[in-house]
Amino acid sequence: MAAMLQPQIILLKEGTDTAQGKAQVVSNINACTAVADSVRSTLGPRGMDKLIHDDKGNTTISNDGATIMKLLDIVHPAAKILVDIAKSQDSEVGDGTTTVVLLAGEFLKEAKPFIEDGVHSQNLIRSYRTASRLAIDKIKELAVSIEGKSLEEKKTLLARCAATTLSSKLIGGEKEFFASMVVDAVLAIGIDDRLNLIGIKKVPGGNMRDSFLVNGVAFKKTFSYAGFEQQPKKFVKPKILLLNIELELKSEKENAEIRLSDPSQYQSIVDAEWNIIYDKLDKCVQSGAKIVLSRLAIGDLGTQYFADRDIFCAGRVTEEDLQRVAAATGGTVQTSVNNVIDEVLGSCELFEERQVGNERFNIFSGCPSGQTATIVLRGGSDQFIDEAERSLHDAIMIVRRAVKNSTVVAGGGAIDMEISRYLRQHARTIAGKSQLFINSYAKALEVIPRQLCDNAGFDATDVLNKLRQKHASGEGANYGVDINTGGIADSFANFVWEPSVVKINAINAATEAACLILSVDETVKNPKSESAQGEAAASAMAGRGRGPPFGGRGGRGMRRR
């Protein structure tokens, strides 16, 4: 009786939503599986694209896992972890974003029956971590190094890695054309692998094959004043002056007040203003530069002044383009025109203004330091060019990684099947429950070849059985799905390669995400934020409708007479 009369202890605020125990873990697994299902069909060369229409009316067509995950407005707290691993994979290696989400989803799917049967999630986590470590060691063992090859051989090998990445993109039909372009661009920037040194400019119109690579810098013609058309548009071996100052008449920034005793003094003030600007322009000319670029405006006076002296100028050049010109030509951006010495001037072999579609481009080629490149993309529609840019970004990242970590593995699901076989074999040597867990991890890895088959319209069961048989024979470690015939083929011999760092990162990230989600057994939803939003909305509505409904005076009713 005494036990019945004990008061209930309330720890959390009224309205707090808590969910815990086995049901909560299963619920989180279901949410993550639903997210993985949304990007499942985009995997591989025959993957479908997604059209995402956001609340601002922007339309994006993409099959890049990271882009889709960012644009899906996921609110489930556990499913958001999959968005984070897709982003981290994108920033770390550039490709394999769909793979990492699929693997994490599949690891959780395989864990679900064990959780429902009452297995403690820590046992699963321990086995998954062991399996992940074994898988990564096996990848390193199977990886083939491309070090020590001549430049031409290396270019070919890197182009094959880029082509594998591009084959699953919208521009996969022209993958050889773009792969060689990407390799040239990455090798052009050398050891300094800052991504912003490779510029991608988009010009609608024409077809994909009209895209070209500039070994230097190219940017669109900036806003120009009268006199611009009189300037020369082509120079051989010019000197280039880069500025971060305005070359135009400016009004005073503050409210200046000048008191004059004689009207003739007014002219001297006007003359002083003109002398300041002419002095700046003279110093630019005396520096010997034939091209003057500035991040700020070069006015109509400056434009005409330079045109009369056969000098090309462009104002309002973006910060990014100016820095790339500085890196390529060896120049330094100046904040003053005083004491401009030869050391701060840049130079290049050829400068010209060229028409590309409806745009005019300023192109600097044959730059001495050569640490920059620009890809000018052409295509039919804006969405298509945007997707092409995202595809090239992935390919550039992959080639950069392959240059740094020069080991590659076979793609097309070959490496996944081989690790799966190895883990199944290893699991037989383990006594206890973890044999089952490692087996389920191995089965989850087969999702990649299975999904490649499903997306291409092949019989996944048939192809996977062939692959299992081939890998079990001991001589088919490089055999993966042949997308063209619907059978199996040696991926390595068919040049379906990817840098080993992509797979290592994907398995690491997917395992960590799966373990993190399995380790969460309670979700507490705080009602405060929701009620605070409700109160804010209510007060806003009250503020708007404070006056009386039918005009007239406010107050509580009318005053008595």
N, C-alpha and C positions, 0 to 999 in steps of 0.2 A: 504493500500500500504506500509506504514511504517513497519507494522508487517511482511510483506513478505520480506522486505529487511534486517531484523535483521540477523546478522551472527549466524551460528550454533555454539553452545558451545561444544567444545570437551574436555571431562574430562579425558578420558582413552586413553592410547597409541593406535596407529593405529594397527588394527589386533586383538584387545582384543575381545574375544568372550563372549557376555553376553546373558543370558537367564533368563527371569523373569516372575513373575505372575503365574496365574493358570496353564498354560501349563508346567512351570518348576516343580511345585509340582507334577503334574501328571506324568511327565517324571521320576522324582526320585522314585515315587511309583512303576512305571513299572519296573525300574531297580532292585529295592529291591525284587519285586515279582519274577523276573527271577532268582535271586540268591536263593530265598527260594525254587523255583521249582527244582533247581539242587540238593538239599539235601533232598527234600520231600520223595523220595522213600526209604530213609535209615532208617526211623523211625520204631521202634518196633521190636518185636521178629521175624517177617517175613520180615524185611527190607532187601533191596538189598544192595550189596556192590558196591563201585566205584573203578575203576582201573584208577589211575592217572599216566601219563607218563610225566616227566618233561624234561626241555631242556638239562639236563645233562645225560639223558638216564636212570635215576632211576625210578623204577616202584614201586608204593605204592598201595596196596589193602586195603581199609578201609571202615567202615561205621560209623566212629566216626565223628560227625558233625564238631568239632573243627579242626581235622586233615584235613578234606576235604576243609574247608574254608581257612585254612592256605595255602594249596597247590594250590588252585585255584588262579590264578594271576589276581585278580579283579582290574580293573583300574578306574571304575566309582566311583567318590568321595562319592556319597551318599550311594552306595551299600557297600562301605568299612566299614561303620558303623556296618553292620551286621557281618562282620568278627570280628570286635572289641568286639561285645557283645558275640559272640561264644567263643572268647579267654578268656574273663573275666569270663564267666560261667565255663569254663574248669579249670581256675586257682582257682576259688572261691570254687566250689563244685564238679568239676570233671565230673559230668554227666548232661544230659539234654541240651547238646549243640545243637542237632538237634531241640529239642523242642523250644528253645529260638529263633532260626532263623525262624522257621515255624510260631510261634506266632506273631513275629514282622511283617513278611510278610503278615500274614492274617489280622492283625489290619489295616495295610495300605490299603490292598485290600478292606476292608469294608469301609474305609474312602473315597476311590476314588470317588464313585458316589456323595457323599455329596460335595466334593471339586468341581467336575464338575458342580454341580447345583448351585455353587456360595456361599456355606457356608464358613464363615471365619474359617480358620484353628485354630485360638485361641479358638473358641467355642468347636471344636472337642477335642483339647488338654486338655481343662479344664474338659470335661466330661470323657475322657480316664483316666485322673489322679484320678478322683473321683472313677471311676469303679475299677481301680487298687487297691486303698486303701480298698475299700469294699471287693474285692476278697481276698486280703491278710488277712484281719480280719476274713473272713469266713474260710480260710485254717487253721488259728490258732485255730479257734473254733472246727473244725472237726478233728484236729490232735490228735493222741493217743500217750500217753507217754509210753516209755519202761523203765522208771526209776524204781529203787527199786526192780528189779528182781534179782534172784540168777545168778551166773556167767554162769551156764549151760543154763538157760533160755535166758539170754542176748545173749549168743553165737548163739543160735538158731535163735533169732530174727534178729541179725545182719547178719547172713548167708542168711536169706530170703531177706534182703535188697540188699545184694551183688548179690544174684541169679537173682533178678529182673533186676539189671543193666546188668549182663552178658547175660541174655536171648536174648538181641538184638544184641549180638556180634557174631563174627565168632566162638568163643569157647562155644557158647550157649549150644551145645550138652553135654558138660561136666560141666554145671554150678554148680551143687552141689559139685563136686570134687574141683573146683577152689574156690567156695564161702567159704567153710570151711577153705581152705588154706589161703585165704586173711584175714579172721577174726582172725585166729591164728597169722598171721604175724602182724596185727595191734595191737592186744592185747599184743603181745610180746614186742613191743617198749614202751608200757605203756603211761604215761602222756606226755612224750617228743615225740611230734608227728611230728618231722622233717621227711619229706618224704625220705631224702637220707639215713635214717637209715634202710630202707627196700631196699635191693639190689635185682635187677632182672638180672640174668645171663642167656644168651641164648646159648643153645647147639643144633645145627641141628642134626636131626636123631631121631630114636625112634618115639613113638607116644605121644599124649598129656598126657596120664595117667602115663607116665614115669617121668613127672615133679614131683619135690618134694620140701618140705620146710625144710630149715635148721634153727633150733633155735640157731642162732649164725651167723658166717660169713663164706662164701665160695667164693673163687676166683680162677681163672685159674692159673695153674702153670706158673710161670714167666720164663723169659729167664734164662737158667742155664749154668754153666760152667762145665769143667771136674771135677770129684769128687762128683758131685751132687747125682749120683746114689748110691754112697756108704753111703750116709747119711740115718739114720733111718727115716721111713715115718709114724711112729705112736708113740704117746706118751700119757700116762695117767697122768693127773694133771701136765702138764709142766708149767714152768715159761716162760713168753714171753717177749723178749726185742724188743722194737720198736725204730728204728733209722731213722734219716734224714741225714746220712753222707755216704760218699763213703768208702768202705773198699777194696781199691785196690791201687796198685802203680800208682802214678800220675806223669806226667811230669810237669815241672814248668809252671805256667800260663804265667808268663812274660818271656822275653828273658834274663834269668839269665846268668851272666858271672862269672866264678870262675877262679882265676889265681893261679896256683900251682907252687911251687919251687921244689917240690920233687914228682916224679911219685907215690911213695907209699901213698901219701896223697889222691890220687884219690880213693883208696880202702876204706878209712875211710868215704868219702862222700857217696859212694854207700852203705856202711854198715849203715850209719845214716838213709838213706831212708828206708832200710829194717827194721831197728829197730823201726822206727815210725809206720809202718804198723803192725809189730809183737806186739808192745806195745798195739795198739788198739785192736787187736784180743785177746790178753791175758786178757785185761780188760773185754771184752765181756764174755769170758769163766769164769772168776772169779766172775762175777755177779751171777752165778748160773742158768742163763737162758738156757733152752734146745731148744728154738726156737728163732732165730734172724731174724727179718724182717726189711728191709730198703727201703726207697723210692728211694734211689740212688743205684748205682751198687755195688754188692759184687763180686769182681773179682775171677779168678781161684785160686789164692793163698789162699784167705779167704775161698772159698768153700771147698778146700782140707783140710785146717787147721781145719775147723769145722767138716768135715767128720771124720777125725782122732780122734776127741774127742766126737763122737756120738751126734753131735748137728745139728739140721736142720736149714738151712738158705735160705732166698729168697730175692733177690734184685730186684730193679725196680718195687716194688709194687705200684700200683696207689694211688694217694693221697686219693681218696674217700674210697678205700678198707682199707687203713692204718687207717684212721680216724674211720671207722666202727669197725675195730679190737680193736682200743683203747677204743671206747665206750662200746664194749661188754665185753672185758677182764679186764677192769679197769686199763689198762696200760697208760703210758704217753709217747708221742713221744719225744725222746731225740735228741739233736743236738750235743752232745758230749758223749764220753764213759768214761769220768773221773767222779769218784764219783757216780757210778750207785748204788743206794740203793734199797732195797726191795720194797719200796713204789711205785716206778715208773715201776715196772715189772707187767705185766698182767698175768692172769692165766685162764685156762679153764679145764673142766672135761676130754675132749678127743680131741686130734688133730690127724687127719689122712689124708693121700693123697688117694683120691678115683678116679677111672676111671669112667668118665661119657661120654658115646659115644666115640668120638675120642679124647676128652680132658681129662686132668688130673686136678682134683680140690683139693686145700688145704682147708680142712674143720675144723673149730673150733666150737665144740658144747659143750653144758652145760656150757655156760659162766655165771660168777657170777652176773654181773649187768643185763645181759639178755636183754639189751635195743636195740637189733637189730635182724633182721631176713633176710634171703636170700631165694628167690624163684628161683630155677633152672628150666628153661623152656625147654621142648623138643618139637620137632615138625618136620614135613616133610621138609618144605622149609623155606628159610630165610624170605620171605614176610609173611608167615603164622605166624612165631614166632614173627615178628615185630608187627603184628596186635594183637597177643595174649598179647604182652607186653602192648600195648596201652589199651587193654580191661581191663587188670589187674590194670593198673594205675587208670582207672575210678572207678573200684570196690573198690580199696584201699581208694581213696578219699571219696567215698560214706560212707564206713564203718567208716572212721575217723570222718566224719561229724555226722553220726548217734550216735557215741560214745559221741561226744560233745553236740550236740543238739538232745536230745534223744526223738524226737517226729516223728512219721511216719504217712503217709496218704496212702489211697488206690490208687494203680496205675491203668494201663489199661484204662485210660481215665475217670475213675470214678470221680475223684476230679474235673476234667475240666467240666464234665456234671453237677455236683452239683453246682459249682460256676455259670455256665451259667444259670441254673434254678433260682438261687437266685438273680442274677442280672436282669433277665427278670422280676421277681416278683417285685424287688425293683423299676425298671424303671416305672412301672405302677403308682407308688405313686408320680412321678415327673411330674409337669406341665411344658410344654415348649419343646423346641427342644431337650434338652439334653436327653429326654426320648428315642428319636430315636437313639442318639449316643451311649447311654449305651446299648440299645438293640443290636446295631451292634457289640459292644465290646463282648457282651454275645455270639452272633452268632459266632464270630471269635474264641472263646475258644473251640468251637465244632470241630475245625480243627484236634485236636489231636485224639479223637476217630474215626473221619471220615478217617483220614489218616491211622490209625492202620488197619481199615477194608479194605481200598483200597490196602494196601501193602500185606495183607493176601489173597486177592482175594475174599472177601465177598461183599455182597450187602450193601454198606454203608448207603443208604437211609433207608433200612429196619431195620438195626441194630440201627441206630440213633433214629428212631421212637420208637422202643421198649425201648431204654434207656430214652428218654424224658418222655414216659408214666410212666416208673418205678420210675424215680426221682420225677415226679410230684405227684405221689401217696403219697409221704412223708416218705416212709419207705425204699427207695432204694438208699440212699445216697452213699453206697459203691459199687453200681453196675457199672461195666465197661464192656468192650468188652472181650468176651471169645475167645481167639485166636484159641483154639483147636477145638471148635465146630462151630464157626461162629455165635453164639448167644450172650446172655448176661449172666453174672455170678457175684456173689459177690466177688470182687477182694480181699477184706480183708480176707475173709474166705479161698480164694485160695492162700493166702500168696504172692499176687502181691503187694508188699509194696515199698514205696520210702520215704526217709527222707523229711519232710515238707520243710526243708530249700532249697531243689532243686527246688520245685515248686514256693516258694516265690521269690527266686532269679530270676527264669526264667520269671515270670510275671513282676517283677520289671524292669529287664533289657530290656525285649521286649517292655514294655510300654514306657520306657524312650527313646529307640531307635526310636519307631514310632513317638513319640511327637517331637523328635529332627528333624526327616526328614520332618514332616508336617510343622515345623516352618521355614524351609528354603524356601524362595520365589525367590531367585536370585542366580545364579551361575556366577562368573566372572572368566574367564580363561585367565591367563596372557600369552601373546605370547612370553615374553622375554625368558623364559626357553627353549621354542622350538627353537627360533631363535639362542639362545646361543649354543644349542646343534648342530644346523646346521652349525654355524660358526666354531665350534670346529672341526666338522667332515671335513669341507671344508679345513680348515688350515692343518689338518693332512694329507689329500690327497695331498694338494699342497706341503707339506713338503716331502712326499715320492717321488713325481714325479717332483722334482725341476730340475734335470739334463736334458740335451737335449735328445730327444727321441732315437737318433741313436748313442749314445756314442759320442766320440770326445770331443771337448772343449766346455765349457759353454760360455755365453756371448751373446750379441745381434748380431748375424751373424758373418761373417768372416771379419778380418781386411783387409782394402784395401792395395794393394802394391803400 
